[in-house]
Structure formats: structure tokens, C-alpha cells
């Protein structure tokens, strides 16, 4: 079993975009946060299967990503 952090961001037109920072290229979308959670599991499983099929290593999450708010003059 592995645990990966998924980042869920609201989209302008509704719904959410989900990315998995520890697995570059692994992303999905969903209408609700719960749907995003379910789809993230599927996306991670498919992504890992693809890495293994290609003989690539499966990255481990070293530490949970942190959100940092930065204010800039625009």
C-alpha cells in the first residue's frame, strides 16, 4: 500500500482538477471532492501500472506538499 497526496483545485466552470505532485503527469477531474477522491485512486493505480509496464521506478512521496500563500504586487 502507498499513500499519495492529491491536490484538489476548483475549476472556473465548476468541478475540480486533481493533481498528484509525487507522480508527475498523474491527474484527473471530478464534479465533487468525493468524486475527485475516487477518481484519484483510479488515476494513481493506472499511472503506477503504466510506470511498471514501462520498467520505470514508482516514486514514493517523500513528504506531503505544503501550500504557501504568496502576495505579490500586480
C-alpha positions, 0 to 999 in steps of 0.5 A: 500500500502507498499513500499519495497526496492529491491536490484538489483545485476548483475549476472556473466552470465548476468541478475540480482538477486533481493533481498528484505532485509525487507522480508527475503527469498523474491527474484527473477531474471530478464534479465533487471532492468525493468524486475527485477522491475516487477518481484519484485512486483510479488515476494513481493505480493506472499511472503506477501500472503504466510506470511498471509496464514501462520498467520505470521506478514508482516514486514514493512521496517523500513528504506531503506538499505544503501550500504557501500563500504568496502576495505579490504586487500586480 
